């Protein structure tokens, strides 16, 4: 199961819901069982997905906490049944549904079987575009629900060619599933924002920095800006720890880089035929797929000006 992909429609990633860490781990484990490809076998409201407690414990627990897995997942399965999710639709409409329509906890078999709600299935199956995917193991060391939610949002935004995200604090609370909670900025910052950022930075393949926006009038804060990049790109960051767009531009302008990667599999036909399109597309490809640039032992660094390579 650790090799399985978690694939969800972007609309579901951006939806509003409240959930504990254990519920989220159970839900993701079951989602990772779904073949979400457009040509995959049809999944209906009768299709059931089973995970064993041992499988979930192997991913999300360590030796000292495994003894709690049976108790935790029984409680999580009971709570998950009651969780609802609000999905934003076109024309300012909102879909209110549940994640699951049925849960069977079998203590004798040490396993949990989930049936997904019919209305949520289109956001998990036969996805052609506008979806977020990551390996289940990528969130295995995140102990906070806020960390997992933030990680999913980062992967979603990067998939949409966004590497910085500004929002007001109420919008942030909404997408993090804490609307109406942590009304004091100090609590929000300490218990949610900083905790989630620290965990993601420490335990995943992404690096996040944050800036807070003060209110134009009066005291306090009204918003934040998140900046994020894959850790593979750490050597291309500025002094403030954020990814340097000027540095990326210098790489895509490098003639040797163009020669080495003019047939990169993620390039469009236009990107392979025209220099301007190549550079435009490569700025995004570098940030989304830095691991794919492996023709030099130094990776992308080798295409920087000599002064920057030595810095």
C-alpha positions as CSV (number, residue, x, y, z in Angstrom):
1,X,0.0,0.0,0.0
2,X,3.0,2.3,0.6
3,X,3.5,2.4,-3.2
4,X,-0.1,3.4,-4.0
5,X,-1.1,6.8,-5.2
6,X,-3.6,9.0,-3.5
7,X,-5.5,10.8,-6.4
8,X,-8.2,13.3,-5.8
9,X,-9.9,15.9,-7.9
10,X,-8.6,19.4,-7.1
11,X,-12.2,20.4,-6.1
12,X,-12.1,17.8,-3.4
13,X,-8.6,18.9,-2.2
14,X,-9.9,22.4,-1.9
15,X,-13.2,21.4,-0.3
16,X,-14.2,22.2,3.3
17,X,-14.3,19.5,5.9
18,X,-13.3,18.7,9.5
19,X,-11.4,15.5,10.3
20,X,-8.9,14.1,12.8
21,X,-5.5,12.8,11.8
22,X,-6.5,9.2,12.3
23,X,-9.7,9.6,10.2
24,X,-7.6,11.2,7.4
25,X,-5.1,8.4,7.5
26,X,-7.8,5.8,7.2
27,X,-9.5,7.8,4.4
28,X,-6.3,8.2,2.4
29,X,-5.5,4.5,2.8
30,X,-8.8,3.6,1.2
31,X,-8.5,6.3,-1.5
32,X,-5.1,4.8,-2.4
33,X,-6.8,1.6,-3.3
34,X,-8.8,3.3,-6.1
35,X,-7.6,3.2,-9.7
36,X,-8.5,6.7,-10.7
37,X,-7.4,6.5,-14.3
38,X,-10.0,7.4,-17.0
39,X,-9.9,3.9,-18.4
40,X,-10.1,2.1,-15.1
41,X,-12.9,-0.3,-14.3
42,X,-16.1,1.5,-13.2
43,X,-16.5,2.1,-9.5
44,X,-20.0,2.4,-8.0
45,X,-21.6,3.1,-4.7
46,X,-21.6,-0.7,-4.1
47,X,-17.8,-1.0,-4.6
48,X,-16.1,-1.7,-1.3
49,X,-12.5,-1.0,-0.3
50,X,-10.8,-2.9,2.5
51,X,-7.7,-2.1,4.4
52,X,-6.2,-4.1,7.3
53,X,-5.2,-2.5,10.5
54,X,-1.8,-4.0,10.0
55,X,-1.4,-2.3,6.6
56,X,-2.4,1.1,8.0
57,X,-0.2,0.7,11.1
58,X,2.8,-0.1,8.9
59,X,2.5,3.2,7.1
60,X,1.5,5.6,9.9
61,X,2.7,4.0,13.1
62,X,6.0,3.2,14.6
63,X,7.0,0.3,16.9
64,X,6.0,2.2,20.1
65,X,2.6,3.3,18.9
66,X,1.4,0.2,16.9
67,X,-0.3,-1.1,19.9
68,X,-2.8,1.8,19.6
69,X,-3.6,1.2,16.0
70,X,-6.6,-1.2,16.5
71,X,-8.2,1.2,19.0
72,X,-7.5,4.3,16.9
73,X,-8.8,3.0,13.7
74,X,-12.0,1.6,15.2
75,X,-12.7,5.1,16.6
76,X,-11.6,6.7,13.4
77,X,-14.0,4.5,11.3
78,X,-16.9,5.4,13.5
79,X,-16.2,9.1,13.3
80,X,-15.5,9.1,9.6
81,X,-19.0,7.9,8.9
82,X,-20.4,11.1,10.2
83,X,-18.1,13.5,8.4
84,X,-19.5,15.7,5.7
85,X,-17.7,17.7,3.0
86,X,-18.6,20.9,1.2
87,X,-17.4,21.0,-2.5
88,X,-17.6,24.3,-4.3
89,X,-19.3,24.0,-7.7
90,X,-19.8,26.4,-10.6
91,X,-22.3,29.2,-10.4
92,X,-21.7,29.7,-6.7
93,X,-23.3,26.3,-5.9
94,X,-22.1,24.0,-3.1
95,X,-22.4,20.3,-2.9
96,X,-22.9,19.0,0.6
97,X,-22.2,15.3,0.9
98,X,-20.3,12.7,2.9
99,X,-17.1,10.9,2.2
100,X,-18.5,7.5,2.9
101,X,-21.8,5.8,2.9
102,X,-20.9,2.7,4.8
103,X,-18.1,1.4,7.1
104,X,-17.6,-2.1,8.3
105,X,-15.2,-2.7,11.1
106,X,-14.3,-6.3,11.6
107,X,-12.3,-6.8,14.8
108,X,-11.9,-10.5,14.1
109,X,-10.3,-9.9,10.7
110,X,-8.6,-6.7,12.0
111,X,-9.8,-4.9,8.9
112,X,-12.0,-2.0,7.8
113,X,-14.2,-1.9,4.7
114,X,-15.4,1.4,3.3
115,X,-18.0,2.2,0.7
116,X,-17.6,5.7,-0.7
117,X,-20.6,8.0,-1.0
118,X,-22.1,8.2,-4.5
119,X,-21.7,12.0,-4.8
120,X,-18.0,11.9,-3.8
121,X,-17.1,9.2,-6.3
122,X,-16.7,11.6,-9.3
123,X,-14.0,13.3,-7.4
124,X,-12.0,10.1,-6.9
125,X,-12.6,8.0,-10.1
126,X,-11.9,8.2,-13.8
127,X,-10.1,11.5,-13.5
128,X,-8.9,13.0,-16.7
129,X,-7.6,16.4,-15.6
130,X,-7.5,18.9,-12.7
131,X,-6.5,16.3,-10.1
132,X,-3.8,16.1,-7.3
133,X,-1.8,13.0,-6.8
134,X,1.0,11.9,-4.4
135,X,2.3,8.7,-2.9
136,X,0.7,7.6,0.4
137,X,4.2,7.4,2.0
138,X,4.8,11.1,1.4
139,X,2.4,11.9,4.2
140,X,3.3,9.0,6.4
141,X,5.3,11.0,8.9
142,X,2.9,13.9,9.2
143,X,1.2,13.7,12.6
144,X,-1.1,16.7,12.3
145,X,-4.3,16.9,10.2
146,X,-3.3,20.5,9.4
147,X,0.1,19.3,8.1
148,X,-1.6,16.7,5.8
149,X,-4.1,19.3,4.6
150,X,-1.4,21.9,3.9
151,X,0.7,19.3,2.0
152,X,-2.2,18.4,-0.2
153,X,-2.9,22.0,-0.9
154,X,0.8,22.6,-1.9
155,X,0.8,19.6,-4.3
156,X,-2.5,20.9,-5.7
157,X,-1.2,24.4,-6.3
158,X,2.0,23.3,-7.8
159,X,0.0,21.1,-10.2
160,X,-1.8,24.3,-11.2
161,X,1.6,26.1,-11.9
162,X,1.3,28.1,-8.7
163,X,4.3,28.4,-6.5
164,X,3.1,31.2,-4.2
165,X,-0.3,31.6,-2.7
166,X,-1.7,34.7,-1.0
167,X,-5.0,34.6,0.8
168,X,-6.8,36.3,3.7
169,X,-6.9,34.4,7.0
170,X,-10.6,33.5,6.7
171,X,-10.0,31.8,3.3
172,X,-7.0,30.0,4.8
173,X,-9.2,28.8,7.7
174,X,-11.8,27.6,5.2
175,X,-9.4,25.5,3.0
176,X,-7.8,24.1,6.2
177,X,-11.1,22.9,7.6
178,X,-11.0,25.2,10.6
179,X,-13.6,27.8,9.7
180,X,-14.8,29.6,12.9
181,X,-11.9,28.2,14.9
182,X,-8.6,29.8,16.1
183,X,-10.1,33.3,15.9
184,X,-7.1,34.7,17.7
185,X,-4.2,35.2,15.2
186,X,-1.7,34.0,17.8
187,X,-3.5,30.7,18.2
188,X,-3.9,30.3,14.5
189,X,-0.2,31.0,13.8
190,X,1.1,28.8,16.6
191,X,-1.2,25.8,16.5
192,X,-2.0,25.6,12.8
193,X,0.2,27.6,10.5
194,X,3.6,27.2,12.1
195,X,3.0,23.6,13.2
196,X,1.9,22.5,9.7
197,X,4.8,24.4,8.0
198,X,7.4,23.0,10.3
199,X,6.1,19.4,9.8
200,X,5.9,19.7,6.1
201,X,9.4,21.2,5.9
202,X,10.9,18.5,8.1
203,X,9.1,15.4,6.9
204,X,8.2,15.9,3.2
205,X,9.8,16.7,-0.1
206,X,8.5,20.4,0.0
207,X,9.9,23.5,1.6
208,X,7.4,26.3,2.6
209,X,8.0,29.8,3.8
210,X,5.3,32.2,5.0
211,X,4.8,36.0,5.2
212,X,2.0,37.6,7.2
213,X,0.0,40.6,6.1
214,X,-0.8,43.3,8.6
215,X,-4.2,45.0,8.5
216,X,-4.1,48.3,6.6
217,X,-5.9,49.9,9.5
218,X,-5.6,49.0,13.1
219,X,-3.5,46.2,14.7
220,X,-3.3,42.6,13.9
221,X,-3.0,40.5,10.7
222,X,-5.5,39.8,7.9
223,X,-3.7,37.5,5.5
224,X,-0.7,35.5,4.6
225,X,1.4,34.5,1.6
226,X,2.8,31.0,1.3
227,X,5.8,30.3,-1.0
228,X,6.8,26.7,-1.7
229,X,9.2,24.6,-3.8
230,X,10.5,21.1,-3.9
231,X,13.6,20.5,-1.7
232,X,15.5,19.4,-4.8
233,X,15.5,23.0,-5.8
234,X,17.0,24.3,-2.5
235,X,20.3,25.3,-4.1
236,X,18.3,27.6,-6.4
237,X,16.8,29.7,-3.6
238,X,17.5,33.3,-2.6
239,X,18.8,34.4,0.8
240,X,15.3,34.5,2.2
241,X,14.8,30.8,1.5
242,X,12.4,31.2,-1.4
243,X,12.9,29.9,-4.9
244,X,14.7,32.5,-7.1
245,X,12.8,33.0,-10.3
246,X,15.8,34.9,-11.7
247,X,17.9,31.8,-11.2
248,X,15.5,29.6,-12.9
249,X,15.3,32.0,-15.8
250,X,19.1,31.9,-16.1
251,X,18.9,28.1,-16.4
252,X,16.3,28.1,-19.1
253,X,18.3,30.7,-21.0
254,X,21.4,28.5,-21.0
255,X,22.2,27.2,-24.4
256,X,23.6,23.9,-23.1
257,X,20.4,23.4,-21.1
258,X,18.3,23.9,-24.3
259,X,20.4,21.4,-26.1
260,X,20.2,18.8,-23.3
261,X,16.4,19.1,-22.7
262,X,14.8,20.1,-26.0
263,X,13.1,16.7,-26.1
264,X,12.0,16.6,-22.5
265,X,8.9,14.3,-22.3
266,X,6.8,17.0,-20.6
267,X,7.4,19.6,-23.4
268,X,4.5,20.3,-25.8
269,X,5.1,20.1,-29.5
270,X,5.3,23.9,-29.5
271,X,7.8,23.8,-26.7
272,X,10.0,21.5,-28.8
273,X,9.8,23.6,-31.9
274,X,10.1,27.2,-30.6
275,X,12.6,28.7,-28.2
276,X,10.2,31.1,-26.5
277,X,7.7,28.3,-25.8
278,X,10.5,26.1,-24.6
279,X,11.7,28.7,-22.0
280,X,8.1,29.4,-20.9
281,X,7.2,25.8,-20.4
282,X,10.6,24.9,-18.8
283,X,10.1,27.5,-16.0
284,X,7.1,25.4,-14.9
285,X,8.6,22.0,-15.6
286,X,11.7,22.7,-13.5
287,X,9.5,23.6,-10.5
288,X,7.1,20.6,-10.9
289,X,9.6,17.9,-11.9
290,X,13.1,18.9,-10.8
291,X,14.1,15.2,-10.5
292,X,13.7,14.7,-14.2
293,X,16.8,16.9,-15.0
294,X,19.5,14.3,-14.4
295,X,21.8,14.6,-17.5
296,X,24.5,16.2,-15.3
297,X,25.8,15.0,-12.0
298,X,25.3,18.5,-10.6
299,X,21.7,18.5,-11.9
300,X,20.3,22.0,-12.6
301,X,23.2,23.7,-10.9
302,X,25.5,22.9,-13.7
303,X,23.6,25.3,-16.0
304,X,24.1,28.3,-13.7
305,X,26.7,30.9,-14.3
306,X,30.1,29.9,-12.8
307,X,29.9,32.5,-10.0
308,X,26.6,31.1,-8.8
309,X,27.8,27.5,-9.0
310,X,30.5,28.2,-6.5
311,X,28.4,30.2,-4.2
